[in-house]
Amino acid sequence: MLDNQFLNEILAAAPAFLLITVRALAMIETAPLLNSESVPQIAKIALAGFAAYSSFSSALVRNWVIPPFGLSFVFLIIGEAIIGIIIGFYIALIFSAFSTAGQFFSLQMGFGASETFDPLSQIENPLLGQYLNLVAMLVFVTIDGFRELFLGGFWRSLQSINVMSLVAGRENIVSMVLAGLSKLFLDAIIISMPILGTLFLVSLSTGLISKAAPQINILSEGFPISITIAFLLIFTALPFMTEAFSRVIGSGFDNLRTLYIQIGQRITEGGGL
């Protein structure tokens, strides 16, 4: 009986339910892991509908003031899609730091030409970059990243952001995206610096050896040494790298919550869509 009553409420507020579903689907289409083509499109739509169904009980959502179907409603749909894309894109920026870190030292260790097809991101990725990306995704699942994505990312956005506040707070969004891009390279350098710095010292040492003993074929000896040392460093530093991955992912969700607070302050009391 209660389920039928709740379904009747959804049907009565179908425009608001559609807007929530569009936001959830846009986030799913751009968020890591979920945006993979290996995930069926019907499953993504079903997950978006379930997320909208779960969050529709919020009193704030039910009090949305929706204009009648027309050009204004189309703009609202586009705005909701942009909000979902921003959430998913920012999380994707965080994951890009891990594959970028692998790219930084792949060339130095001799794996620069070893690119493989990444089925998750649907792009060609260096071998070490794909490895770190897979480790980061396992860490994301381990620290309940999907719960943070839907509760701290999607559900919190419904309480804090609407299309009007998105336009009013565009400066905060642009600043967050630009800061995320700069932090992407900073995190990648921090993660790869121990291995990259050690490989630089190895290259410097082999160069000095080639000058001191020109009869040694340093080209054939240098690659195995660099690869062996790099793998030993990765094996030794992997526990510390997973902790760094979890901190970077947690920092990304904290930045999202800070953005919601900044934009949520722009919503006037009692206002709606």
Order of alpha helices (4+ residues) and beta strands (2+ residues): alpha-alpha-alpha-alpha-alpha-beta-beta-alpha-alpha-alpha-alpha-alpha
